[in-house]
Amino acid sequence: MKKILILAIPAVLAACSAQNKKVENADAMDYANTITASELKEHLYTFASDEFEGRETGEPGQKKAAEYLKKEYKSLNLPSPIGGDDYYQEVPTDYFKRGKVKPTENVVAFLEGSEKPDEILVISSHYDHVGMNDKGEIYNGADDDGSGTVSVLEIAEAFVQAKKDGYTPKRSILFLNVTGEEKGLVGSKYYTDNPIFPLENTVADLNIDMIGRIDPSHEGKEDYIYLIGSDKLSTDLHELSEMVNSKYTKLNLDYTYNDENDPNRFYYRSDHYNFAKNNIPIIFYFNGTHADYHKPTDTPDKIEYELLAKRAQLVFLTAWEIANRDARLVVDKAEDTAVGK
């Protein structure tokens, strides 16, 4: 018995040492590099397959997609912030103002921070799409927003690997896959109206909606991503975002759609906006629209997987900096909630 205890001591000490590593000593790029084109492709060929029937809100395909996400989070040993085996935040049907929608749910997973666990960084995507048409054609939604959803899974896996190596982020991270975006940003509205964690403790939302394709404006100069909203509420966030990209990914950050006068009004058209309305700093990552947008031809074979990986790495690295900086992001501007309504 004494020998067993003596042998166990080094293992205990090693475990304690791993838990006490300073996250500042980690190389964030080591973990960003775990986000790979091959793993994103494997996820997306399942998630945007015909089996999921276009993931229409409340329909069987969306339920299968929710189960897929839950299974993946459980495989990463990421707990639910709700508790137990319940990874679903139920969204009441009366939240939907357009037509009858069956019961549906956001999918949530949580990584608790090591030093500032009450401060929450949200990384979001919507996992619903538009289902099928009258001819039975399936809208697979590989880019919209399968690309964002599988990126959230890979980002979660990267943070889990860092934690395994002893580098738990200082702040907590909520991985939030929302339902009902295609029905009017309903899932994210429900979350911000009924937050699992207080909104005043939510430091930022990084929202990923369509990052797997190249739009016509960038053909021949593909190494880009549109950023929307980074400077709307927090100069801190915008400068951090620019620094991260300059240091690591060196993508062309295109702010075309960040213009207040942009006729597309994309700032108001994805789930980050429900956070921005509550004065929570946001970044919306977007590749622009293309000929397959909201068509049955938005399929996984058309995704640029190496570019998708690089864009997802940018989101991860930005999240890493937000989660591990000493001070939370300063909100030095205020959202005019009347705008865009």
Residue pairs with C-beta under 8 A, 6 or more apart in sequence:
17 166
18 165
18 166
19 166
19 168
20 166
21 165
21 166
21 167
23 114
23 162
23 167
23 168
23 169
23 170
23 324
24 324
25 167
26 162
26 165
26 167
28 248
28 316
28 317
28 320
28 321
29 248
29 317
31 158
31 159
31 161
31 162
31 167
31 316
31 320
32 158
32 248
32 313
32 316
32 317
32 320
33 313
34 154
34 157
34 158
34 161
35 151
35 154
35 155
35 157
35 158
35 309
35 312
35 313
35 316
36 154
36 309
37 305
37 306
37 308
37 309
38 305
39 154
39 157
40 150
40 151
40 154
40 305
40 308
40 309
40 312
41 300
41 303
41 305
43 72
43 150
43 153
43 154
44 142
44 146
44 147
44 150
44 212
44 300
44 303
45 300
46 68
47 65
47 68
47 146
47 149
47 150
48 140
48 141
48 142
48 146
48 298
48 299
48 300
49 140
49 300
50 138
50 140
51 61
51 64
52 61
52 62
52 64
52 65
52 68
52 140
53 59
53 60
53 61
53 64
53 131
53 132
53 138
54 61
54 129
54 130
54 131
54 132
54 138
54 139
54 140
54 141
55 61
55 62
55 65
55 127
55 128
55 129
55 131
55 141
56 62
56 128
56 129
56 130
56 131
56 132
56 182
57 96
57 101
57 102
57 104
57 128
57 179
57 180
57 182
57 183
57 186
58 93
58 101
58 102
58 103
58 104
59 102
59 131
61 131
62 104
62 127
62 128
62 179
65 127
65 128
66 88
66 105
66 107
66 127
66 177
66 179
69 87
69 107
69 127
69 149
69 153
69 177
70 87
70 88
70 107
72 153
73 80
73 87
73 107
73 109
73 153
73 156
73 175
74 87
76 109
76 156
76 157
76 160
77 160
78 109
78 110
78 111
78 156
78 160
78 175
79 109
79 110
80 86
80 87
80 108
80 109
80 110
81 108
81 109
81 110
81 174
81 196
81 197
82 88
82 89
82 108
82 196
87 107
87 108
87 109
88 105
88 106
88 107
88 108
89 105
89 106
89 107
89 108
89 190
89 191
89 194
89 196
90 103
90 104
90 105
91 103
91 104
91 105
91 106
91 179
91 180
91 186
91 187
91 190
92 103
92 190
93 100
93 101
93 102
93 103
93 104
95 180
95 186
95 189
95 190
96 180
96 183
96 184
96 186
97 184
98 183
98 184
101 180
101 183
104 128
104 179
104 180
104 187
105 179
106 176
106 177
106 178
106 179
106 187
106 190
106 191
107 127
107 176
107 177
107 179
108 174
108 175
108 176
108 177
108 196
109 156
109 174
109 175
110 172
110 173
110 174
110 175
111 156
111 159
111 160
111 163
111 168
111 169
111 172
111 173
111 175
112 168
112 172
113 119
113 168
113 169
113 170
113 171
113 172
113 173
113 323
114 168
114 169
114 170
115 170
115 171
116 170
116 171
116 172
116 328
117 171
117 172
118 172
118 201
119 171
119 172
119 201
119 203
119 328
120 171
120 172
120 173
120 174
120 197
120 201
120 202
120 203
121 169
121 171
121 172
121 173
121 174
121 202
121 203
121 204
121 206
121 319
121 322
121 323
122 173
122 174
122 176
122 202
122 204
122 205
122 206
122 275
122 280
123 152
123 155
123 156
123 173
123 174
123 175
123 176
123 205
123 206
123 208
123 315
123 319
124 152
124 176
124 177
124 178
124 188
124 205
124 206
124 207
124 208
124 271
124 272
125 145
125 148
125 149
125 151
125 152
125 176
125 177
125 178
125 207
125 208
125 209
125 271
126 145
126 148
126 149
126 177
126 178
126 179
126 180
126 181
126 182
126 187
126 188
126 209
126 270
126 271
127 145
127 146
127 149
127 177
127 178
127 179
128 178
128 179
128 180
128 181
128 182
128 183
128 187
129 139
129 140
129 141
129 144
129 145
129 146
129 182
130 139
130 141
130 182
130 294
131 138
131 139
132 138
132 139
133 139
133 296
137 296
138 296
139 294
139 295
139 296
139 298
140 146
140 296
140 298
140 299
140 300
141 298
142 212
142 298
142 299
142 300
142 302
142 303
143 210
143 211
143 212
143 213
143 287
143 290
143 292
143 293
143 298
143 302
143 303
144 209
144 210
144 293
144 294
144 298
145 181
145 208
145 209
145 210
146 212
146 300
147 208
147 210
147 211
147 212
147 213
147 287
147 303
147 308
148 207
148 208
148 209
148 210
148 211
148 285
149 177
149 208
151 208
151 211
151 308
151 311
151 312
151 315
152 175
152 177
152 208
154 309
154 312
154 316
155 175
155 312
155 315
155 316
155 319
156 173
156 175
158 316
159 169
159 173
159 316
159 319
162 168
162 169
163 169
169 320
169 323
169 324
170 323
170 324
170 325
171 203
171 322
171 323
171 324
171 328
172 197
173 319
173 323
174 196
174 197
176 188
176 191
178 187
178 188
178 191
178 271
179 186
179 187
180 186
180 187
180 190
181 187
181 188
181 209
181 270
181 271
185 269
185 270
185 271
185 273
185 274
187 271
188 271
188 272
188 273
188 274
188 275
189 274
191 274
192 199
192 274
192 275
192 277
192 278
195 202
199 275
199 278
199 280
202 275
202 280
203 280
203 281
203 322
203 328
203 329
204 234
204 237
204 280
204 281
204 282
204 283
204 322
204 329
205 271
205 272
205 275
205 276
205 280
205 281
205 282
205 283
206 282
206 283
206 285
206 315
206 318
206 319
206 322
207 270
207 271
207 272
207 275
207 282
207 283
207 284
207 285
208 285
208 312
208 315
209 270
209 271
209 284
209 285
209 286
210 286
210 287
210 288
210 289
211 225
211 285
211 286
211 287
211 308
211 311
211 312
212 287
212 303
212 304
212 305
212 307
212 308
213 287
213 288
213 290
213 292
213 302
213 303
213 304
214 222
214 287
214 290
214 304
214 307
215 287
215 288
215 289
215 290
216 290
217 256
217 288
218 224
218 254
218 288
221 252
222 304
222 307
223 250
223 251
223 252
223 307
223 310
224 251
224 252
224 253
224 254
225 251
225 252
225 253
225 254
225 285
225 286
225 287
225 311
225 314
226 254
226 255
226 256
226 257
226 258
226 266
226 284
226 285
226 286
226 287
226 288
227 241
227 253
227 254
227 255
227 258
227 283
227 284
227 285
227 286
228 255
228 257
228 258
228 266
228 267
228 283
228 284
228 286
229 258
229 267
229 272
229 276
229 282
229 283
229 284
230 237
230 238
230 241
230 258
230 281
230 282
230 283
231 237
231 238
231 258
232 267
232 276
232 281
232 282
232 333
232 335
233 276
233 279
233 280
233 281
233 282
233 331
233 332
233 333
233 334
233 335
234 281
234 329
234 330
234 331
234 332
234 333
235 330
235 332
235 333
236 281
236 329
236 330
236 332
237 281
237 283
237 322
237 329
240 318
240 321
240 322
240 325
240 329
241 253
241 283
241 318
242 253
243 321
244 314
244 317
244 318
244 321
245 251
245 253
245 314
248 313
248 314
248 317
249 310
249 313
249 314
249 317
251 310
251 311
251 314
256 262
257 264
257 266
257 267
257 286
257 288
258 267
265 340
266 284
266 286
267 273
267 276
267 284
267 340
268 339
268 340
270 284
270 286
272 282
272 283
272 284
273 282
273 340
275 282
276 282
276 335
277 335
277 337
278 335
279 331
279 334
279 335
280 331
281 329
281 331
283 318
285 311
285 314
285 315
287 311
291 297
292 298
292 299
292 302
322 329
